[in-house]
C-alpha cells in the first residue's frame, strides 16, 4: 500500500488549497479513505473521511462547512478541498487507509496558514 499526498503549501487566512492523495497497492474502490492532521506538539486527529463509493462523508466539527472530501475511483485518488483557512488549520495533513487490520499512512503534506 502506498499513499502519496500533495498540494500543501503556505496560504493566507481565508485562502484555499486542494490536497490530493494518490493511492496504490490495494483495490482503492473498495475502501474508505481518511484525512488526518497533526499540528506541532499535538496528537494526530481525523479531519474527514469518505466511504468507498464516495456517497457518505464525515467531518470533524472544526472543519464542517469549510473542507470537502471527494474521491475519484478511476484515478485512485482522494482529494481534500480546504477553504476559508484559519491559523489553527496549520498542520501536516495525512492521507490514510484502513486495509484489513492495518492502517496505512502517507508521508504527509504541510499546510501553513500565515499572514
C-alpha positions as CSV (number, residue, x, y, z in Angstrom):
1,X,0.0,0.0,0.0
2,X,1.3,3.4,-0.9
3,X,-0.3,6.8,-0.3
4,X,1.3,9.9,-1.7
5,X,-0.1,13.3,-0.7
6,X,0.5,16.6,-2.5
7,X,-0.9,20.1,-2.6
8,X,0.1,21.6,0.7
9,X,1.7,25.0,1.0
10,X,1.7,28.4,2.6
11,X,-1.6,30.3,2.4
12,X,-3.0,33.4,4.0
13,X,-6.0,33.2,6.3
14,X,-9.2,32.8,4.3
15,X,-7.3,31.1,1.5
16,X,-7.8,27.8,-0.1
17,X,-5.9,24.7,-1.2
18,X,-6.6,21.4,-2.8
19,X,-4.8,18.4,-1.3
20,X,-4.5,15.2,-3.2
21,X,-3.7,11.6,-2.2
22,X,-2.7,9.1,-4.9
23,X,-3.2,5.5,-3.7
24,X,-1.8,2.3,-5.0
25,X,-1.2,-1.3,-3.9
26,X,-4.7,-2.1,-2.9
27,X,-8.2,-2.1,-4.5
28,X,-8.9,1.6,-3.9
29,X,-12.6,1.5,-4.8
30,X,-13.3,-1.0,-2.0
31,X,-12.1,1.1,0.9
32,X,-13.0,4.2,2.8
33,X,-10.4,6.9,2.9
34,X,-9.4,9.3,5.6
35,X,-7.6,12.6,6.1
36,X,-5.9,13.3,9.4
37,X,-3.9,16.3,10.6
38,X,-1.3,16.8,13.2
39,X,-0.3,20.2,14.5
40,X,3.1,20.8,16.2
41,X,3.0,19.3,19.7
42,X,-0.5,17.9,19.3
43,X,-2.0,14.5,18.5
44,X,-2.9,13.3,15.1
45,X,-6.7,13.6,14.7
46,X,-9.1,12.6,12.0
47,X,-10.4,15.5,9.9
48,X,-12.7,13.8,7.4
49,X,-13.5,10.5,5.8
50,X,-15.3,9.2,2.8
51,X,-16.8,5.7,2.1
52,X,-15.7,3.5,-0.7
53,X,-18.5,4.7,-3.1
54,X,-18.0,8.4,-2.2
55,X,-21.6,8.9,-1.1
56,X,-21.1,9.1,2.6
57,X,-18.7,11.5,4.4
58,X,-17.8,12.5,7.9
59,X,-16.3,15.9,9.0
60,X,-14.9,17.0,12.3
61,X,-16.8,19.9,13.8
62,X,-13.8,22.2,13.4
63,X,-13.9,21.9,9.6
64,X,-17.5,21.4,8.7
65,X,-18.6,23.8,6.0
66,X,-15.0,24.7,5.1
67,X,-13.5,21.4,4.0
68,X,-14.8,19.0,1.4
69,X,-13.5,15.4,0.8
70,X,-14.0,13.7,-2.5
71,X,-12.6,10.8,-4.4
72,X,-12.1,9.5,-8.0
73,X,-12.1,5.8,-8.0
74,X,-10.9,5.7,-11.6
75,X,-7.8,7.7,-10.7
76,X,-7.3,6.0,-7.3
77,X,-7.2,9.4,-5.7
78,X,-8.8,11.1,-2.8
79,X,-9.0,14.9,-2.5
80,X,-9.4,17.4,0.3
81,X,-10.6,20.9,-0.7
82,X,-9.8,23.2,2.2
83,X,-11.4,26.7,2.1
84,X,-11.6,29.6,4.5
85,X,-8.4,28.5,6.1
86,X,-7.6,29.6,9.7
87,X,-4.4,29.9,11.6
88,X,-5.4,26.8,13.6
89,X,-5.6,24.7,10.4
90,X,-1.8,24.8,10.3
91,X,-0.7,21.2,10.4
92,X,0.7,18.3,8.5
93,X,-2.1,16.6,6.7
94,X,-2.0,12.9,6.2
95,X,-4.0,10.6,4.0
96,X,-4.9,7.2,5.5
97,X,-6.4,3.9,4.5
98,X,-7.6,1.1,6.7
99,X,-7.0,-2.1,4.7
100,X,-7.8,-5.2,6.6
101,X,-6.5,-4.8,10.1
102,X,-3.7,-2.4,9.1
103,X,-3.8,1.3,8.9
104,X,-1.6,2.9,6.3
105,X,-0.3,6.5,6.1
106,X,1.1,8.7,3.5
107,X,4.2,10.9,4.2
108,X,2.1,14.0,4.9
109,X,1.8,17.4,3.3
110,X,2.4,20.6,5.2
111,X,-0.3,23.3,5.3
112,X,0.7,26.5,6.9
113,X,-1.7,29.4,7.3
114,X,0.1,32.6,7.9
115,X,-0.3,36.3,7.2
